Amino acid sequence: MMIHRSLGRVGGWFLLAAAGAALAQSAPTPAAESGGKPVLSVSITQPKGLALTRTLEASGSITAWQEAVVSAEANGLQIEQVLVDVGDAVTKGQVLAKLRTRVLDAELAQAKSLLAEAEANASEAQAQQERARTLQQQGFFSEAQLTQARTQYTAAMARVQSARATVELQRQRLAQATVRAPDQGLVSARVAKLGQVVAPGMELFRVIRQGRLEWRADVTAAELGQVKPGSPVQIQTTSGDTLQGTVRTVAPSVDPNTRNALVYVDIKRPLGNARPGMFARGAITVGQAQVITVPQSAVILRDGFSYVFTVNDDQRVSQRKVEVGSLQDSRIEIRSGLTLNAKVVGSGGAFLNDGDKVRVVGTVAD
């Protein structure tokens, strides 16, 4: 009797276990609901419209705005003093070098003596003319004698003018012996050497006028229409300096070989290690536009293309190919392929595929 009761209890436990197993097999699981794949939890974000500053990237060289060539005007004179060197700041009219002037001083003194002699002869000729006029009126001189006196006075005055011109010429030659800066700026090159004999047109110095530098950027013919005079520019030099500039003008022609054109940018207050001839990159502001942006984490790069995932009403995702633009404050511009009302997967998209079912657990903060 006890044996039969024990067997009955054991059979009851087996029936309960079998019923539990059947219920476990009939209950759905998250993996079964998603077709054998686990449901991923994602955070979503809303695309945001921003006023984005559009820039045009370009590269080019930093050059002097204008470089004045200071040449010798005198001929055959020796450099006696060199007063400036490369890198010195000079003012307009400042003396850069002096030439030996002993010969010129002597020639000027001689010209002045000849002028004094000519003026004395002219005074005597004038007195003779006045005397001849008086005597002619009294009948003692003929008209021919008066004409001769007038001619002698005119010739004497011509010699005076010639002597004065010679004196002025010698003064100009003496002034040319002092080499002066044509404008304020920085001395960028010095060829003049002590004791060197100069010739007319011989280069002695180069001066960057007013210390102004400019950036000459290469832009393509297609980009040329976007650049306007007065546009702000940010320039990054190879030495790490960041310079601010303004577009002064755009070249009126395009190079037929490269199909590029030059944009001339005035650099404001050159600082740091910026030097003429240095290569630099820059961003030219070409305007502002209202654009769609998403967090940078929402954009997935696959096979060389950019994608975002959007969450549909059935909690499944759709992979959308988008065209991206510039990056600003951790948000990336979406130029095409997305609308403002889309629900975009803000993080975790790298683990998703088109059509996957997801569970939204929150939003990505801006």
C-alpha positions in Angstrom: 0.0 0.0 0.0 2.9 2.4 0.8 4.7 1.4 -2.4 1.7 2.4 -4.6 1.4 5.8 -2.9 5.1 6.6 -3.5 4.8 5.6 -7.1 1.8 7.9 -7.5 3.7 10.9 -6.1 6.7 10.2 -8.4 4.4 10.0 -11.4 2.9 13.3 -10.5 6.3 15.0 -10.4 7.1 13.7 -13.9 3.8 15.0 -15.2 4.5 18.5 -13.8 8.0 18.5 -15.3 6.7 17.5 -18.7 4.0 20.2 -18.7 6.6 22.8 -17.8 8.9 21.7 -20.6 6.0 22.0 -23.1 5.1 25.5 -21.9 8.8 26.6 -22.2 8.9 25.4 -25.8 5.7 27.3 -26.8 6.7 30.7 -25.1 8.4 33.2 -27.7 11.9 34.5 -27.0 13.5 37.8 -28.1 15.8 35.9 -30.4 12.8 34.1 -32.0 11.0 37.4 -32.5 13.9 38.9 -34.3 14.4 36.0 -36.6 17.2 34.3 -34.6 19.1 37.6 -34.0 19.1 39.4 -30.6 17.3 42.7 -30.5 19.9 45.6 -30.0 19.2 48.6 -27.8 19.9 51.9 -29.5 19.6 55.6 -28.7 18.1 57.9 -31.3 18.7 61.5 -32.2 16.8 64.1 -34.2 18.5 65.9 -37.2 19.0 69.5 -36.4 19.1 72.5 -38.8 22.0 74.8 -38.3 23.3 78.0 -40.0 26.6 76.7 -41.2 29.5 78.8 -42.4 30.7 77.5 -45.7 34.4 77.6 -46.4 36.6 76.8 -49.4 39.8 75.0 -48.6 42.9 76.2 -50.6 46.6 76.2 -50.5 49.3 78.6 -51.7 52.4 80.6 -50.8 52.9 83.6 -48.5 54.6 86.5 -50.4 55.4 90.1 -49.9 52.6 92.5 -50.9 55.1 94.6 -52.8 58.9 94.4 -52.7 60.7 97.6 -53.5 64.1 97.2 -55.2 66.6 99.9 -54.0 69.2 100.4 -56.7 72.2 102.6 -57.2 71.8 105.7 -59.2 75.4 106.9 -59.0 78.1 105.5 -61.2 81.6 104.5 -60.3 81.4 105.4 -56.6 82.5 103.2 -53.7 80.2 102.2 -50.9 81.6 103.8 -47.7 78.9 102.8 -45.2 76.2 100.2 -45.0 73.8 101.2 -42.2 71.0 98.5 -42.3 70.9 94.7 -42.5 68.3 92.0 -43.4 65.3 92.1 -41.1 65.7 95.7 -40.0 62.6 97.9 -40.0 63.1 101.1 -41.9 61.1 104.3 -42.4 60.6 106.2 -45.6 63.6 108.3 -46.5 65.9 106.5 -44.0 69.5 106.3 -45.1 70.5 102.7 -46.0 74.0 103.3 -47.3 76.4 106.0 -48.1 78.9 106.3 -51.0 82.2 108.0 -51.1 81.7 111.6 -52.2 85.2 113.2 -52.4 85.2 113.5 -56.2 81.6 114.8 -56.2 82.3 117.4 -53.6 85.2 118.7 -55.7 83.1 118.7 -58.8 80.4 120.6 -57.0 82.8 123.2 -55.8 84.2 123.7 -59.3 80.6 124.1 -60.7 79.9 126.7 -58.1 83.0 128.7 -59.1 82.0 128.6 -62.7 78.6 129.8 -61.8 80.1 132.8 -59.9 82.3 133.7 -62.8 79.3 133.5 -65.2 77.2 135.7 -63.0 80.0 138.3 -62.8 80.3 138.3 -66.6 76.6 138.6 -66.9 76.6 141.7 -64.6 79.3 143.3 -66.7 77.4 142.6 -69.9 74.2 144.0 -68.4 76.1 147.3 -67.5 77.5 147.5 -71.0 74.0 147.1 -72.5 72.6 149.9 -70.3 75.6 152.2 -71.3 75.1 151.4 -75.0 71.4 152.2 -74.8 72.1 155.6 -73.2 74.8 156.5 -75.7 72.6 155.4 -78.6 69.9 157.7 -77.4 72.4 160.6 -77.3 73.6 159.7 -80.8 77.0 158.5 -80.0 76.3 154.8 -80.7 74.7 153.3 -83.7 71.9 150.8 -83.7 74.3 148.0 -84.6 76.5 148.7 -81.6 73.4 148.6 -79.3 72.4 145.3 -80.8 75.9 143.9 -80.2 75.7 144.9 -76.5 72.3 143.2 -76.2 73.7 140.0 -77.8 76.6 139.9 -75.4 74.3 140.3 -72.4 72.0 137.5 -73.7 75.0 135.2 -74.2 76.3 136.0 -70.7 72.9 135.1 -69.2 72.8 131.8 -71.1 76.2 130.9 -69.6 74.8 131.7 -66.2 71.8 129.4 -66.7 74.2 126.6 -67.9 76.4 127.1 -64.9 73.4 126.9 -62.6 72.3 123.7 -64.3 75.7 122.2 -63.8 75.6 123.1 -60.1 72.2 121.5 -59.8 73.4 118.4 -61.6 76.4 118.0 -59.2 74.0 118.4 -56.3 71.8 115.7 -57.6 74.8 113.4 -58.1 75.9 114.2 -54.6 72.4 113.3 -53.3 72.5 110.0 -55.2 75.5 109.1 -53.1 73.1 108.7 -50.2 70.9 105.6 -50.7 67.5 106.0 -49.0 64.5 103.8 -48.4 61.7 104.5 -50.8 59.0 103.5 -48.3 58.7 102.2 -44.8 58.9 98.4 -44.4 61.3 95.5 -43.7 64.7 94.9 -45.3 64.3 91.5 -47.0 67.6 91.4 -48.9 71.0 93.2 -48.8 73.5 93.0 -51.6 75.5 96.1 -50.8 79.0 95.5 -49.4 81.5 97.8 -47.9 84.0 99.0 -50.5 82.0 97.8 -53.4 82.0 100.0 -56.5 78.4 100.6 -57.8 77.0 101.0 -61.3 73.7 102.6 -62.3 70.8 100.2 -61.7 72.8 97.9 -59.5 70.5 96.3 -56.8 71.6 97.1 -53.3 68.6 96.3 -51.1 65.1 94.9 -51.2 62.4 96.3 -48.9 59.0 94.7 -48.2 56.8 97.8 -48.4 55.0 98.6 -45.2 55.8 95.1 -43.9 52.7 93.8 -45.6 52.4 90.1 -46.5 49.8 88.4 -48.7 48.7 84.9 -49.2 48.3 83.8 -52.9 45.9 80.8 -52.9 45.2 78.5 -55.8 41.6 77.8 -56.5 40.0 75.9 -59.4 38.0 77.6 -62.1 34.9 75.9 -60.8 35.4 77.4 -57.3 36.4 80.8 -58.5 32.9 82.2 -58.7 32.4 81.5 -54.9 35.2 83.8 -53.8 34.3 87.5 -53.3 36.6 90.4 -52.3 36.3 91.2 -48.6 35.7 87.6 -47.6 37.4 86.6 -44.3 40.1 84.0 -44.5 41.9 81.9 -41.9 45.4 80.8 -42.8 47.4 78.0 -41.2 51.2 78.1 -41.8 53.6 75.2 -41.8 55.2 76.7 -38.6 51.9 76.3 -36.8 50.8 80.0 -36.8 47.2 80.9 -37.5 46.8 84.1 -39.4 43.7 86.1 -40.3 43.2 87.7 -43.7 40.8 89.3 -46.1 40.4 88.6 -49.8 41.7 91.7 -51.6 41.1 90.6 -55.2 40.8 87.6 -57.5 43.0 87.1 -60.5 41.3 88.2 -63.8 42.6 85.1 -65.7 43.0 81.4 -65.2 46.2 79.5 -65.8 45.7 77.5 -69.1 48.0 74.8 -67.9 46.7 74.1 -64.4 43.1 75.6 -64.8 43.6 77.3 -61.5 43.4 81.0 -60.6 45.1 83.0 -57.8 43.2 84.7 -55.0 45.1 87.5 -53.3 44.6 87.7 -49.5 45.9 90.5 -47.4 47.2 89.2 -44.1 46.3 91.2 -41.0 49.2 92.0 -38.7 51.6 89.1 -39.6 52.7 87.4 -36.4 55.0 84.6 -35.4 57.2 82.9 -38.0 55.2 83.8 -41.1 57.8 84.5 -43.9 57.6 85.3 -47.6 57.9 82.1 -49.6 56.3 79.9 -46.9 53.6 77.4 -47.9 50.3 77.7 -46.1 46.8 76.3 -46.2 43.7 78.3 -45.6 39.9 78.4 -45.4 38.1 81.1 -47.4 34.6 81.9 -46.1 32.3 81.8 -49.0 28.9 82.3 -47.3 26.4 80.8 -44.9 23.6 78.2 -45.5 20.9 76.5 -43.5 21.8 72.8 -43.4 20.8 69.5 -41.8 23.3 68.1 -39.2 23.5 65.0 -37.1 26.0 64.0 -34.4 29.2 62.6 -35.8 28.6 59.3 -34.1 25.5 58.8 -36.2 27.3 58.5 -39.5 28.7 55.1 -40.4 31.4 54.6 -43.1 31.1 51.4 -45.1 32.7 50.5 -48.4 33.8 54.1 -48.9 30.3 55.5 -48.5 28.6 57.3 -45.6 25.3 55.9 -44.1 22.9 56.6 -41.3 20.3 54.3 -39.8 16.7 55.5 -39.3 14.2 53.8 -37.0 10.8 53.1 -38.6 7.4 52.7 -36.9 7.8 48.9 -36.7 11.0 49.3 -34.7 13.1 48.2 -37.6 16.0 50.2 -39.0 16.6 51.4 -42.6 20.1 52.0 -43.9 20.3 55.3 -45.8 23.1 56.5 -48.0 23.9 60.1 -47.3 26.3 62.8 -48.7 28.2 64.4 -45.9 29.7 67.9 -45.8 31.8 69.8 -43.3 32.2 69.1 -39.5 31.4 71.7 -37.0 31.2 71.3 -33.2 31.0 67.5 -33.3 28.0 67.7 -35.7 28.4 66.7 -39.4 26.5 68.3 -42.3 24.2 66.0 -44.3 23.9 67.4 -47.8 21.5 64.8 -49.1 19.7 61.6 -48.2 18.0 62.7 -44.9 15.1 64.9 -43.7 14.6 66.8 -40.5 11.8 64.6 -39.2 13.7 61.3 -39.4 14.6 59.3 -36.2 18.3 58.6 -36.6 20.2 56.0 -34.6 22.6 58.2 -32.7 25.0 55.5 -31.5 25.6 51.8 -32.0 24.9 51.9 -35.8 28.1 50.1 -36.6 26.5 46.9 -35.3 23.3 47.2 -37.4 22.2 46.0 -40.8 19.3 47.1 -42.9 16.0 45.7 -41.6 17.3 44.8 -38.1 14.8 45.2 -35.2 15.9 47.4 -32.4 14.7 48.6 -29.0 14.9 52.4 -28.4 16.2 53.1 -24.9 16.9 56.8 -25.0 18.1 59.8 -27.0 21.5 61.1 -27.7 22.0 64.6 -26.2 23.3 67.4 -28.4 
